């Protein structure tokens, strides 16, 4: 009789199948015997029946953990448990109904796994045996078979869990969207690590954009201390940094005696309860780009299995994070105006369209501002194009400072800017437009000893009263802005306020 394990079979199923081998051996050695295996499970760790060799249900399904009072006293001189005959009263607790006859003998042998009590092997004999020592030997050998299978089941369970996790990881990797922001990918990574591992602190660090010689903490989960998001640190001599420097995983069971100067900076080990450390590098094309690090207050907390899991996560999500960062950089180049750092014309129009569709769907209002710097050609002609570029850049910063984060600002073209103010009509946006106008008019533009002042003309149109499409809204705001120009600039006018004889081109 053989028991097999397939990829579809859970390790516990294999263990239960293996018990038939044990029961077969016992039946061959002890004819008419019936056996059952109980393991500690559930609340209070009751003894729960796993499987029995009995044709009928003669064994009770669940019993209290202390069902046999003398088990703790049944060890030989070598420390190994021995089969014992249990009292009639305790034996009756294992048997359903009146299954215990006057000559019935019940023998129990405790089961251990990883040096901990795991359960019981219980054997029912119809009568007293002639050779009690031989019976005990058979039961002990059967119990050892069960214990070996328990250990194998534990190891197979760990492998099964790891393989299941890795399969799930591969499946999720196929669904990763590198166009997502780094924050979205990091959120997914954190959830995955929480599901797979236990820790007291999880830190994600990547190369600092400002200082390439330092790492920057991007996310901290768990125990908080002086080292939070945005903190940068050097890499040499400290545990987190050496993972990056050596570009290899590092597993430290006891940080304080590891020889490292600190976790992030020299000397910080004296003021942290964290003891165990497991770090793996985030690699891209063989080059380290950051690290994932787990820490625990318990000593020797992280196993080789933990390292394997974290390495797998870093290989999948590390690459995805690096690609996402590259994507965002390329996307920024494609969507951001290089001089003003506002949206370029194409991206601004795309966002304008998205917000217009949303306003239409939810019956919201929306206001569009067209801005044009007054006499900008004179600035370029008088002070040069470099100074003119500075004026454009500084103007974009002033505009950004006057609007909400939800609003949209872009460089429309040349010295023209566009602003979309969502969920607001022209009347409520007038103060915002005036704030922009005033901040530009009062600002002293100064660069390399050159000083000047400049003003701006602003025209406003509102969805849907002035138009229900982009082209109409832009034309209305543009016409209103040219009325301001005609009147000398440095003012704000709404399209509805525009006199007919002052429209653009008339």
One Martini backbone bead per residue (centre of mass of N, CA, C, O) as a GRO file, in nm:
protein
  506
    1UNK     BB    1   0.095   0.036   0.024
    2UNK     BB    2   0.041   0.369  -0.104
    3UNK     BB    3   0.140   0.716  -0.085
    4UNK     BB    4   0.049   1.009  -0.259
    5UNK     BB    5   0.177   1.324  -0.409
    6UNK     BB    6   0.031   1.606  -0.539
    7UNK     BB    7  -0.015   1.927  -0.650
    8UNK     BB    8  -0.332   1.906  -0.560
    9UNK     BB    9  -0.233   1.808  -0.282
   10UNK     BB   10  -0.256   1.840   0.035
   11UNK     BB   11  -0.049   1.766   0.293
   12UNK     BB   12  -0.276   1.658   0.486
   13UNK     BB   13  -0.373   1.440   0.291
   14UNK     BB   14  -0.115   1.282   0.297
   15UNK     BB   15  -0.116   1.222   0.599
   16UNK     BB   16  -0.385   1.067   0.607
   17UNK     BB   17  -0.295   0.848   0.407
   18UNK     BB   18  -0.047   0.745   0.580
   19UNK     BB   19  -0.218   0.608   0.811
   20UNK     BB   20  -0.284   0.343   0.665
   21UNK     BB   21  -0.006   0.220   0.699
   22UNK     BB   22  -0.007   0.210   1.003
   23UNK     BB   23  -0.267   0.041   1.038
   24UNK     BB   24  -0.168  -0.204   0.876
   25UNK     BB   25   0.071  -0.276   1.058
   26UNK     BB   26  -0.094  -0.316   1.318
   27UNK     BB   27  -0.284  -0.540   1.212
   28UNK     BB   28  -0.058  -0.741   1.150
   29UNK     BB   29   0.054  -0.741   1.451
   30UNK     BB   30  -0.262  -0.671   1.568
   31UNK     BB   31  -0.510  -0.845   1.570
   32UNK     BB   32  -0.820  -0.674   1.620
   33UNK     BB   33  -0.726  -0.400   1.606
   34UNK     BB   34  -0.780  -0.047   1.692
   35UNK     BB   35  -0.715   0.282   1.552
   36UNK     BB   36  -0.606   0.624   1.649
   37UNK     BB   37  -0.570   0.974   1.556
   38UNK     BB   38  -0.468   1.254   1.751
   39UNK     BB   39  -0.497   1.615   1.749
   40UNK     BB   40  -0.416   1.933   1.816
   41UNK     BB   41  -0.704   2.156   1.813
   42UNK     BB   42  -0.814   2.454   1.844
   43UNK     BB   43  -0.972   2.551   2.102
   44UNK     BB   44  -0.761   2.452   2.356
   45UNK     BB   45  -0.649   2.206   2.212
   46UNK     BB   46  -0.798   1.968   2.123
   47UNK     BB   47  -0.873   1.640   2.066
   48UNK     BB   48  -0.866   1.536   1.722
   49UNK     BB   49  -0.988   1.337   1.496
   50UNK     BB   50  -0.842   1.209   1.195
   51UNK     BB   51  -0.812   0.878   1.213
   52UNK     BB   52  -0.934   0.539   1.156
   53UNK     BB   53  -0.958   0.170   1.142
   54UNK     BB   54  -1.245   0.161   1.192
   55UNK     BB   55  -1.545   0.065   1.056
   56UNK     BB   56  -1.656   0.207   1.296
   57UNK     BB   57  -1.776   0.458   1.517
   58UNK     BB   58  -1.581   0.431   1.814
   59UNK     BB   59  -1.455   0.715   1.811
   60UNK     BB   60  -1.417   1.003   1.941
   61UNK     BB   61  -1.381   1.313   1.797
   62UNK     BB   62  -1.364   1.488   2.079
   63UNK     BB   63  -1.121   1.611   2.328
   64UNK     BB   64  -0.965   1.697   2.580
   65UNK     BB   65  -0.633   1.756   2.639
   66UNK     BB   66  -0.674   1.597   2.940
   67UNK     BB   67  -0.773   1.292   2.893
   68UNK     BB   68  -0.477   1.215   2.994
   69UNK     BB   69  -0.307   1.229   3.301
   70UNK     BB   70  -0.022   1.035   3.259
   71UNK     BB   71   0.162   1.132   3.015
   72UNK     BB   72   0.383   1.310   3.170
   73UNK     BB   73   0.491   1.013   3.312
   74UNK     BB   74   0.579   0.860   3.016
   75UNK     BB   75   0.909   0.824   3.057
   76UNK     BB   76   1.202   0.737   2.984
   77UNK     BB   77   1.537   0.778   3.033
   78UNK     BB   78   1.564   0.899   2.722
   79UNK     BB   79   1.282   1.081   2.689
   80UNK     BB   80   1.082   0.880   2.574
   81UNK     BB   81   0.790   0.783   2.487
   82UNK     BB   82   0.531   0.559   2.607
   83UNK     BB   83   0.322   0.318   2.617
   84UNK     BB   84  -0.008   0.316   2.774
   85UNK     BB   85  -0.228   0.220   3.005
   86UNK     BB   86  -0.547   0.311   3.045
   87UNK     BB   87  -0.799   0.380   3.211
   88UNK     BB   88  -1.122   0.295   3.206
   89UNK     BB   89  -1.235   0.580   3.229
   90UNK     BB   90  -1.059   0.709   3.000
   91UNK     BB   91  -1.121   0.504   2.776
   92UNK     BB   92  -1.431   0.564   2.760
   93UNK     BB   93  -1.393   0.853   2.633
   94UNK     BB   94  -1.303   0.730   2.339
   95UNK     BB   95  -1.575   0.568   2.338
   96UNK     BB   96  -1.856   0.489   2.186
   97UNK     BB   97  -2.063   0.411   2.399
   98UNK     BB   98  -2.044   0.040   2.437
   99UNK     BB   99  -1.732  -0.043   2.327
  100UNK     BB  100  -1.654  -0.148   2.614
  101UNK     BB  101  -1.538  -0.420   2.738
  102UNK     BB  102  -1.421  -0.613   2.998
  103UNK     BB  103  -1.135  -0.679   2.816
  104UNK     BB  104  -1.064  -0.411   2.729
  105UNK     BB  105  -0.779  -0.245   2.572
  106UNK     BB  106  -0.616   0.077   2.624
  107UNK     BB  107  -0.363   0.240   2.427
  108UNK     BB  108  -0.124   0.509   2.469
  109UNK     BB  109   0.059   0.746   2.253
  110UNK     BB  110   0.250   1.001   2.232
  111UNK     BB  111   0.293   1.285   2.016
  112UNK     BB  112   0.566   1.427   1.825
  113UNK     BB  113   0.679   1.766   1.710
  114UNK     BB  114   0.936   1.955   1.739
  115UNK     BB  115   0.936   1.896   2.060
  116UNK     BB  116   0.615   1.865   2.054
  117UNK     BB  117   0.306   1.815   2.138
  118UNK     BB  118   0.051   1.668   1.905
  119UNK     BB  119  -0.069   1.384   2.036
  120UNK     BB  120  -0.239   1.062   1.960
  121UNK     BB  121  -0.210   0.710   1.999
  122UNK     BB  122  -0.487   0.483   1.972
  123UNK     BB  123  -0.537   0.146   2.112
  124UNK     BB  124  -0.760  -0.129   2.054
  125UNK     BB  125  -0.814  -0.417   2.252
  126UNK     BB  126  -0.996  -0.708   2.322
  127UNK     BB  127  -0.738  -0.800   2.501
  128UNK     BB  128  -0.510  -0.937   2.678
  129UNK     BB  129  -0.186  -0.979   2.628
  130UNK     BB  130   0.080  -1.193   2.644
  131UNK     BB  131   0.285  -0.962   2.514
  132UNK     BB  132   0.330  -0.653   2.624
  133UNK     BB  133   0.604  -0.561   2.510
  134UNK     BB  134   0.539  -0.617   2.210
  135UNK     BB  135   0.301  -0.426   2.190
  136UNK     BB  136   0.453  -0.170   2.265
  137UNK     BB  137   0.648  -0.187   2.028
  138UNK     BB  138   0.442  -0.160   1.798
  139UNK     BB  139   0.320   0.110   1.890
  140UNK     BB  140   0.583   0.270   1.886
  141UNK     BB  141   0.643   0.232   1.584
  142UNK     BB  142   0.384   0.362   1.484
  143UNK     BB  143   0.433   0.639   1.618
  144UNK     BB  144   0.693   0.702   1.462
  145UNK     BB  145   0.558   0.714   1.189
  146UNK     BB  146   0.373   0.948   1.253
  147UNK     BB  147   0.596   1.152   1.330
  148UNK     BB  148   0.737   1.152   1.057
  149UNK     BB  149   0.484   1.252   0.904
  150UNK     BB  150   0.459   1.517   1.057
  151UNK     BB  151   0.727   1.636   0.967
  152UNK     BB  152   0.674   1.610   0.666
  153UNK     BB  153   0.415   1.779   0.668
  154UNK     BB  154   0.550   2.040   0.763
  155UNK     BB  155   0.745   2.069   0.523
  156UNK     BB  156   0.530   2.050   0.301
  157UNK     BB  157   0.365   2.291   0.399
  158UNK     BB  158   0.584   2.503   0.348
  159UNK     BB  159   0.614   2.442   0.047
  160UNK     BB  160   0.321   2.479  -0.031
  161UNK     BB  161   0.295   2.773   0.064
  162UNK     BB  162   0.523   2.882  -0.113
  163UNK     BB  163   0.411   2.786  -0.386
  164UNK     BB  164   0.144   2.931  -0.364
  165UNK     BB  165   0.264   3.211  -0.337
  166UNK     BB  166   0.430   3.208  -0.603
  167UNK     BB  167   0.191   3.164  -0.788
  168UNK     BB  168   0.046   3.421  -0.704
  169UNK     BB  169   0.273   3.613  -0.779
  170UNK     BB  170   0.282   3.547  -1.079
  171UNK     BB  171  -0.009   3.625  -1.134
  172UNK     BB  172   0.020   3.924  -1.039
  173UNK     BB  173   0.250   4.005  -1.232
  174UNK     BB  174   0.065   3.994  -1.492
  175UNK     BB  175  -0.114   4.255  -1.357
  176UNK     BB  176   0.084   4.467  -1.374
  177UNK     BB  177   0.094   4.837  -1.365
  178UNK     BB  178   0.333   5.069  -1.463
  179UNK     BB  179   0.130   5.321  -1.478
  180UNK     BB  180   0.134   5.324  -1.205
  181UNK     BB  181   0.201   5.437  -0.923
  182UNK     BB  182   0.421   5.384  -0.675
  183UNK     BB  183   0.208   5.381  -0.449
  184UNK     BB  184   0.038   5.148  -0.560
  185UNK     BB  185   0.264   4.933  -0.566
  186UNK     BB  186   0.339   4.954  -0.265
  187UNK     BB  187   0.067   4.870  -0.153
  188UNK     BB  188   0.075   4.587  -0.277
  189UNK     BB  189   0.339   4.494  -0.148
  190UNK     BB  190   0.254   4.522   0.148
  191UNK     BB  191   0.019   4.323   0.141
  192UNK     BB  192   0.189   4.076   0.062
  193UNK     BB  193   0.382   4.071   0.307
  194UNK     BB  194   0.160   4.047   0.524
  195UNK     BB  195   0.053   3.767   0.422
  196UNK     BB  196   0.349   3.606   0.432
  197UNK     BB  197   0.455   3.773   0.693
  198UNK     BB  198   0.640   3.846   0.990
  199UNK     BB  199   0.652   4.170   1.163
  200UNK     BB  200   0.747   4.505   1.295
  201UNK     BB  201   0.910   4.603   1.028
  202UNK     BB  202   0.873   4.787   0.712
  203UNK     BB  203   1.117   4.878   0.456
  204UNK     BB  204   1.135   5.118   0.187
  205UNK     BB  205   1.410   5.172  -0.038
  206UNK     BB  206   1.557   5.431  -0.246
  207UNK     BB  207   1.701   5.617  -0.453
  208UNK     BB  208   1.791   5.927  -0.448
  209UNK     BB  209   1.723   6.193  -0.655
  210UNK     BB  210   1.923   6.407  -0.530
  211UNK     BB  211   2.111   6.167  -0.387
  212UNK     BB  212   2.278   5.894  -0.516
  213UNK     BB  213   2.442   5.810  -0.237
  214UNK     BB  214   2.147   5.777  -0.129
  215UNK     BB  215   1.885   5.669   0.069
  216UNK     BB  216   1.522   5.647   0.057
  217UNK     BB  217   1.236   5.653   0.235
  218UNK     BB  218   0.907   5.542   0.123
  219UNK     BB  219   0.828   5.312   0.350
  220UNK     BB  220   0.639   5.247   0.658
  221UNK     BB  221   0.574   4.949   0.851
  222UNK     BB  222   0.492   4.986   1.175
  223UNK     BB  223   0.743   5.064   1.348
  224UNK     BB  224   0.821   5.372   1.486
  225UNK     BB  225   1.066   5.634   1.432
  226UNK     BB  226   1.319   5.840   1.308
  227UNK     BB  227   1.261   5.654   1.040
  228UNK     BB  228   1.100   5.795   0.776
  229UNK     BB  229   0.954   5.930   0.535
  230UNK     BB  230   1.232   6.088   0.355
  231UNK     BB  231   1.466   5.956   0.466
  232UNK     BB  232   1.822   5.977   0.456
  233UNK     BB  233   2.104   5.746   0.376
  234UNK     BB  234   2.379   5.587   0.412
  235UNK     BB  235   2.543   5.269   0.322
  236UNK     BB  236   2.783   5.240   0.506
  237UNK     BB  237   2.787   5.001   0.783
  238UNK     BB  238   2.479   4.949   0.748
  239UNK     BB  239   2.232   4.733   0.712
  240UNK     BB  240   2.061   4.868   0.491
  241UNK     BB  241   2.305   4.960   0.312
  242UNK     BB  242   2.453   4.679   0.264
  243UNK     BB  243   2.245   4.553   0.083
  244UNK     BB  244   2.309   4.753  -0.143
  245UNK     BB  245   2.619   4.735  -0.166
  246UNK     BB  246   2.617   4.404  -0.200
  247UNK     BB  247   2.371   4.292  -0.359
  248UNK     BB  248   2.241   4.121  -0.106
  249UNK     BB  249   2.125   3.919   0.115
  250UNK     BB  250   2.035   3.979   0.470
  251UNK     BB  251   2.064   3.777   0.778
  252UNK     BB  252   1.983   3.886   1.114
  253UNK     BB  253   1.943   3.776   1.445
  254UNK     BB  254   2.168   3.993   1.589
  255UNK     BB  255   2.244   4.312   1.564
  256UNK     BB  256   2.428   4.393   1.819
  257UNK     BB  257   2.639   4.133   1.718
  258UNK     BB  258   2.712   4.180   1.393
  259UNK     BB  259   2.910   4.456   1.334
  260UNK     BB  260   2.730   4.678   1.292
  261UNK     BB  261   2.682   5.019   1.343
  262UNK     BB  262   2.379   4.998   1.219
  263UNK     BB  263   2.088   5.062   1.053
  264UNK     BB  264   2.134   5.381   0.945
  265UNK     BB  265   2.322   5.467   1.186
  266UNK     BB  266   2.557   5.519   1.394
  267UNK     BB  267   2.430   5.397   1.715
  268UNK     BB  268   2.109   5.306   1.683
  269UNK     BB  269   2.104   5.027   1.848
  270UNK     BB  270   2.064   5.150   2.144
  271UNK     BB  271   1.744   5.265   2.059
  272UNK     BB  272   1.633   4.964   1.984
  273UNK     BB  273   1.418   4.672   1.979
  274UNK     BB  274   1.541   4.574   1.730
  275UNK     BB  275   1.699   4.261   1.608
  276UNK     BB  276   1.594   4.152   1.352
  277UNK     BB  277   1.716   4.097   1.001
  278UNK     BB  278   1.577   4.148   0.659
  279UNK     BB  279   1.745   4.189   0.342
  280UNK     BB  280   1.670   4.304   0.004
  281UNK     BB  281   1.729   4.379  -0.312
  282UNK     BB  282   1.662   4.610  -0.566
  283UNK     BB  283   1.658   4.508  -0.901
  284UNK     BB  284   1.814   4.628  -1.222
  285UNK     BB  285   1.997   4.478  -1.436
  286UNK     BB  286   2.202   4.411  -1.179
  287UNK     BB  287   2.110   4.679  -1.028
  288UNK     BB  288   2.085   4.862  -0.755
  289UNK     BB  289   1.780   5.059  -0.625
  290UNK     BB  290   1.719   4.905  -0.346
  291UNK     BB  291   1.512   4.807  -0.053
  292UNK     BB  292   1.404   4.534   0.153
  293UNK     BB  293   1.292   4.547   0.507
  294UNK     BB  294   1.297   4.336   0.791
  295UNK     BB  295   1.178   4.356   1.138
  296UNK     BB  296   1.247   4.234   1.481
  297UNK     BB  297   1.229   4.181   1.831
  298UNK     BB  298   1.307   3.903   1.765
  299UNK     BB  299   1.513   3.649   1.770
  300UNK     BB  300   1.568   3.473   1.498
  301UNK     BB  301   1.304   3.521   1.302
  302UNK     BB  302   1.435   3.463   1.020
  303UNK     BB  303   1.416   3.255   0.752
  304UNK     BB  304   1.498   3.108   0.460
  305UNK     BB  305   1.208   3.126   0.359
  306UNK     BB  306   1.175   3.429   0.394
  307UNK     BB  307   1.398   3.501   0.196
  308UNK     BB  308   1.270   3.370  -0.054
  309UNK     BB  309   1.014   3.542  -0.055
  310UNK     BB  310   1.144   3.826  -0.061
  311UNK     BB  311   1.299   3.780  -0.322
  312UNK     BB  312   1.053   3.734  -0.501
  313UNK     BB  313   0.922   4.006  -0.451
  314UNK     BB  314   1.163   4.183  -0.546
  315UNK     BB  315   1.176   4.079  -0.838
  316UNK     BB  316   0.893   4.178  -0.916
  317UNK     BB  317   0.855   4.466  -0.768
  318UNK     BB  318   1.123   4.595  -0.829
  319UNK     BB  319   1.090   4.609  -1.133
  320UNK     BB  320   0.820   4.758  -1.132
  321UNK     BB  321   0.918   5.012  -0.987
  322UNK     BB  322   1.134   5.091  -1.189
  323UNK     BB  323   0.946   5.109  -1.432
  324UNK     BB  324   0.756   5.317  -1.312
  325UNK     BB  325   0.963   5.541  -1.283
  326UNK     BB  326   1.032   5.553  -1.581
  327UNK     BB  327   0.750   5.611  -1.680
  328UNK     BB  328   0.708   5.878  -1.524
  329UNK     BB  329   0.946   6.023  -1.655
  330UNK     BB  330   0.849   5.997  -1.946
  331UNK     BB  331   0.570   6.119  -1.898
  332UNK     BB  332   0.671   6.393  -1.806
  333UNK     BB  333   0.810   6.466  -2.070
  334UNK     BB  334   0.534   6.439  -2.239
  335UNK     BB  335   0.344   6.642  -2.032
  336UNK     BB  336   0.569   6.848  -1.953
  337UNK     BB  337   0.680   7.157  -1.934
  338UNK     BB  338   1.012   7.231  -1.922
  339UNK     BB  339   0.993   7.531  -1.813
  340UNK     BB  340   0.721   7.549  -1.614
  341UNK     BB  341   0.598   7.257  -1.510
  342UNK     BB  342   0.356   7.234  -1.669
  343UNK     BB  343   0.132   7.154  -1.868
  344UNK     BB  344   0.105   7.088  -2.171
  345UNK     BB  345  -0.102   7.140  -2.423
  346UNK     BB  346  -0.197   6.847  -2.469
  347UNK     BB  347  -0.244   6.766  -2.167
  348UNK     BB  348  -0.439   6.992  -2.099
  349UNK     BB  349  -0.660   6.912  -2.305
  350UNK     BB  350  -0.712   6.632  -2.189
  351UNK     BB  351  -0.798   6.724  -1.903
  352UNK     BB  352  -1.021   6.909  -1.993
  353UNK     BB  353  -1.195   6.684  -2.119
  354UNK     BB  354  -1.232   6.512  -1.866
  355UNK     BB  355  -1.370   6.738  -1.691
  356UNK     BB  356  -1.605   6.792  -1.885
  357UNK     BB  357  -1.728   6.508  -1.873
  358UNK     BB  358  -1.775   6.505  -1.568
  359UNK     BB  359  -1.957   6.757  -1.554
  360UNK     BB  360  -2.175   6.635  -1.734
  361UNK     BB  361  -2.245   6.380  -1.568
  362UNK     BB  362  -2.287   6.568  -1.280
  363UNK     BB  363  -2.385   6.862  -1.324
  364UNK     BB  364  -2.147   7.062  -1.335
  365UNK     BB  365  -1.929   7.311  -1.290
  366UNK     BB  366  -1.696   7.525  -1.494
  367UNK     BB  367  -1.380   7.704  -1.517
  368UNK     BB  368  -1.214   7.916  -1.758
  369UNK     BB  369  -0.871   8.034  -1.795
  370UNK     BB  370  -0.722   8.303  -1.974
  371UNK     BB  371  -0.371   8.380  -2.005
  372UNK     BB  372  -0.183   8.697  -2.065
  373UNK     BB  373   0.099   8.852  -2.101
  374UNK     BB  374   0.202   9.171  -2.077
  375UNK     BB  375   0.445   9.280  -2.277
  376UNK     BB  376   0.651   9.037  -2.337
  377UNK     BB  377   0.819   9.127  -2.581
  378UNK     BB  378   0.965   9.353  -2.429
  379UNK     BB  379   1.121   9.170  -2.238
  380UNK     BB  380   1.283   9.019  -2.452
  381UNK     BB  381   1.405   9.271  -2.599
  382UNK     BB  382   1.541   9.397  -2.336
  383UNK     BB  383   1.652   9.113  -2.164
  384UNK     BB  384   1.595   8.857  -2.301
  385UNK     BB  385   1.523   8.517  -2.320
  386UNK     BB  386   1.622   8.422  -2.042
  387UNK     BB  387   1.446   8.618  -1.883
  388UNK     BB  388   1.181   8.526  -2.009
  389UNK     BB  389   1.195   8.239  -1.898
  390UNK     BB  390   1.190   8.322  -1.604
  391UNK     BB  391   0.910   8.457  -1.610
  392UNK     BB  392   0.753   8.205  -1.691
  393UNK     BB  393   0.831   8.032  -1.450
  394UNK     BB  394   0.733   8.224  -1.222
  395UNK     BB  395   0.441   8.242  -1.315
  396UNK     BB  396   0.373   7.941  -1.273
  397UNK     BB  397   0.417   7.952  -0.963
  398UNK     BB  398   0.198   8.162  -0.903
  399UNK     BB  399  -0.040   8.006  -1.014
  400UNK     BB  400  -0.011   7.749  -0.838
  401UNK     BB  401  -0.044   7.912  -0.557
  402UNK     BB  402  -0.365   8.003  -0.636
  403UNK     BB  403  -0.448   7.705  -0.651
  404UNK     BB  404  -0.571   7.405  -0.648
  405UNK     BB  405  -0.490   7.076  -0.673
  406UNK     BB  406  -0.747   7.002  -0.854
  407UNK     BB  407  -0.653   7.192  -1.044
  408UNK     BB  408  -0.566   7.319  -1.380
  409UNK     BB  409  -0.240   7.373  -1.527
  410UNK     BB  410  -0.116   7.542  -1.833
  411UNK     BB  411   0.063   7.569  -2.129
  412UNK     BB  412  -0.071   7.700  -2.413
  413UNK     BB  413   0.130   7.935  -2.527
  414UNK     BB  414   0.394   8.092  -2.481
  415UNK     BB  415   0.240   8.351  -2.276
  416UNK     BB  416   0.018   8.132  -2.230
  417UNK     BB  417  -0.250   8.035  -2.002
  418UNK     BB  418  -0.424   7.763  -1.836
  419UNK     BB  419  -0.735   7.727  -1.635
  420UNK     BB  420  -0.902   7.475  -1.436
  421UNK     BB  421  -1.205   7.508  -1.247
  422UNK     BB  422  -1.363   7.302  -1.044
  423UNK     BB  423  -1.671   7.323  -0.915
  424UNK     BB  424  -1.716   7.624  -1.062
  425UNK     BB  425  -1.801   7.941  -1.102
  426UNK     BB  426  -1.730   8.259  -1.192
  427UNK     BB  427  -1.796   8.402  -0.930
  428UNK     BB  428  -1.619   8.208  -0.741
  429UNK     BB  429  -1.348   8.263  -0.932
  430UNK     BB  430  -1.273   8.564  -0.912
  431UNK     BB  431  -1.076   8.553  -0.668
  432UNK     BB  432  -0.866   8.375  -0.805
  433UNK     BB  433  -0.805   8.554  -1.049
  434UNK     BB  434  -0.720   8.800  -0.877
  435UNK     BB  435  -0.488   8.661  -0.732
  436UNK     BB  436  -0.319   8.615  -0.981
  437UNK     BB  437  -0.301   8.903  -1.085
  438UNK     BB  438  -0.174   9.028  -0.826
  439UNK     BB  439   0.080   8.847  -0.794
  440UNK     BB  440   0.205   8.938  -1.065
  441UNK     BB  441   0.195   9.253  -1.040
  442UNK     BB  442   0.365   9.248  -0.748
  443UNK     BB  443   0.603   9.113  -0.873
  444UNK     BB  444   0.959   9.087  -0.855
  445UNK     BB  445   1.149   9.048  -1.125
  446UNK     BB  446   1.462   8.869  -1.057
  447UNK     BB  447   1.774   8.836  -1.260
  448UNK     BB  448   2.082   8.910  -1.270
  449UNK     BB  449   2.009   9.228  -1.197
  450UNK     BB  450   1.727   9.198  -1.320
  451UNK     BB  451   1.436   9.415  -1.341
  452UNK     BB  452   1.072   9.360  -1.322
  453UNK     BB  453   0.740   9.415  -1.444
  454UNK     BB  454   0.416   9.244  -1.470
  455UNK     BB  455   0.121   9.154  -1.644
  456UNK     BB  456  -0.230   9.031  -1.669
  457UNK     BB  457  -0.467   8.875  -1.880
  458UNK     BB  458  -0.817   8.777  -1.800
  459UNK     BB  459  -1.031   8.516  -1.911
  460UNK     BB  460  -1.380   8.399  -1.872
  461UNK     BB  461  -1.545   8.073  -1.859
  462UNK     BB  462  -1.859   7.874  -1.852
  463UNK     BB  463  -1.980   7.570  -1.744
  464UNK     BB  464  -2.260   7.582  -1.961
  465UNK     BB  465  -2.338   7.890  -2.035
  466UNK     BB  466  -2.090   7.940  -2.264
  467UNK     BB  467  -2.049   7.620  -2.298
  468UNK     BB  468  -2.016   7.249  -2.407
  469UNK     BB  469  -1.722   7.298  -2.521
  470UNK     BB  470  -1.398   7.360  -2.564
  471UNK     BB  471  -1.391   7.561  -2.799
  472UNK     BB  472  -1.601   7.759  -2.682
  473UNK     BB  473  -1.463   7.821  -2.410
  474UNK     BB  474  -1.202   7.931  -2.530
  475UNK     BB  475  -1.323   8.158  -2.702
  476UNK     BB  476  -1.459   8.313  -2.474
  477UNK     BB  477  -1.204   8.363  -2.303
  478UNK     BB  478  -1.039   8.495  -2.531
  479UNK     BB  479  -1.229   8.734  -2.582
  480UNK     BB  480  -1.216   8.847  -2.293
  481UNK     BB  481  -0.907   8.889  -2.286
  482UNK     BB  482  -0.904   9.103  -2.527
  483UNK     BB  483  -1.056   9.316  -2.373
  484UNK     BB  484  -0.836   9.366  -2.168
  485UNK     BB  485  -0.624   9.451  -2.369
  486UNK     BB  486  -0.785   9.693  -2.486
  487UNK     BB  487  -0.784   9.827  -2.180
  488UNK     BB  488  -0.457   9.752  -2.080
  489UNK     BB  489  -0.484   9.535  -1.879
  490UNK     BB  490  -0.477   9.410  -1.568
  491UNK     BB  491  -0.737   9.195  -1.577
  492UNK     BB  492  -1.080   9.077  -1.520
  493UNK     BB  493  -1.301   8.886  -1.746
  494UNK     BB  494  -1.608   8.795  -1.832
  495UNK     BB  495  -1.790   8.702  -2.096
  496UNK     BB  496  -2.065   8.844  -2.009
  497UNK     BB  497  -1.908   9.137  -1.981
  498UNK     BB  498  -1.871   9.159  -2.283
  499UNK     BB  499  -1.864   9.379  -2.513
  500UNK     BB  500  -1.943   9.364  -2.842
  501UNK     BB  501  -1.725   9.599  -2.942
  502UNK     BB  502  -1.470   9.415  -2.787
  503UNK     BB  503  -1.419   9.197  -2.953
  504UNK     BB  504  -1.234   9.000  -3.114
  505UNK     BB  505  -1.171   9.174  -3.420
  506UNK     BB  506  -1.350   9.466  -3.373
   0.00000   0.00000   0.00000
